[in-house]
Amino acid sequence: MPEQTASKVTSEEDENSSKSKLLQETKLLRDTLDLLWNETLEQRAVRDQLQQENEYLKDYISNLMTSSNVLDK
C-alpha cells in the first residue's frame, strides 16, 4: 500500500509539473502574440503615414510639372 501512495503522489507531482509547464508556455505564446500584434499595428501606422506622404509628393510634383510646362519644352 505505501508504494501505491508514493507512486500516486509522484504521479500527481508530475501532473502538476506538466500543468505548470503548459501554463508557462501558454503565457509565453500569449505574450509573444501580443508583442507581434502591437508591432503590426505600429507598422500599419507607419505605412499609412508613408502612403499619405507619397500622395502629397505625387500631387506636388504633378502640380510643378503642370505649372512649369516641363513637358512642352
Backbone torsions as a table, in degrees:
resi	resn	phi	psi	omega
1	MET	NA	-46.4	-179.7
2	PRO	-58.5	-33.0	178.7
3	GLU	-65.1	-39.3	178.7
4	GLN	-64.8	-41.7	179.0
5	THR	-64.5	-43.0	179.1
6	ALA	-63.7	-43.6	179.6
7	SER	-68.8	-31.8	177.4
8	LYS	-67.2	-42.8	178.1
9	VAL	-63.3	-45.1	178.8
10	THR	-61.1	-42.0	178.8
11	SER	-62.3	-41.9	179.2
12	GLU	-67.3	-38.3	177.5
13	GLU	-64.2	-42.3	177.7
14	ASP	-62.0	-41.8	-179.6
15	GLU	-65.3	-43.3	178.2
16	ASN	-64.2	-39.4	178.4
17	SER	-64.4	-42.8	178.4
18	SER	-63.5	-42.3	178.6
19	LYS	-63.7	-41.0	180.0
20	SER	-63.1	-44.5	178.8
21	LYS	-63.4	-41.8	179.8
22	LEU	-63.7	-41.0	177.3
23	LEU	-64.3	-40.5	178.0
24	GLN	-64.4	-43.5	178.9
25	GLU	-64.3	-40.5	179.1
26	THR	-62.8	-43.3	179.0
27	LYS	-64.2	-42.8	178.6
28	LEU	-60.9	-45.2	179.5
29	LEU	-64.7	-40.5	178.9
30	ARG	-64.0	-43.6	178.9
31	ASP	-64.4	-40.6	178.5
32	THR	-63.8	-44.1	178.0
33	LEU	-62.2	-39.9	177.6
34	ASP	-60.9	-45.9	178.7
35	LEU	-62.1	-43.7	179.9
36	LEU	-63.9	-40.5	179.5
37	TRP	-63.5	-44.3	179.3
38	ASN	-63.3	-40.1	177.8
39	GLU	-64.3	-39.0	177.6
40	THR	-62.3	-43.6	178.8
41	LEU	-63.1	-40.7	177.7
42	GLU	-63.5	-43.3	-179.6
43	GLN	-65.8	-36.0	176.3
44	ARG	-63.4	-41.0	178.8
45	ALA	-63.1	-42.9	178.3
46	VAL	-63.5	-44.3	179.3
47	ARG	-60.7	-44.1	179.2
48	ASP	-62.0	-42.4	178.8
49	GLN	-62.7	-44.9	179.1
50	LEU	-64.4	-37.1	178.9
51	GLN	-63.6	-42.6	177.3
52	GLN	-63.6	-42.6	178.8
53	GLU	-63.7	-40.1	178.1
54	ASN	-63.6	-41.5	178.0
55	GLU	-62.1	-42.6	178.5
56	TYR	-60.6	-46.4	-179.6
57	LEU	-64.6	-39.0	177.6
58	LYS	-60.4	-47.1	179.4
59	ASP	-63.3	-43.1	-179.9
60	TYR	-59.9	-48.7	-179.5
61	ILE	-64.8	-40.6	178.7
62	SER	-62.3	-43.8	178.5
63	ASN	-65.0	-39.2	177.4
64	LEU	-62.9	-44.8	-179.2
65	MET	-66.2	-38.0	179.6
66	THR	-68.2	-44.6	-177.0
67	SER	-71.9	-26.9	-178.8
68	SER	-98.6	-2.6	-180.0
69	ASN	51.9	45.2	-178.9
70	VAL	-61.1	-34.7	-176.5
71	LEU	-75.7	-19.9	-178.9
72	ASP	-82.2	-16.4	-175.3
73	LYS	-82.9	NA	NA
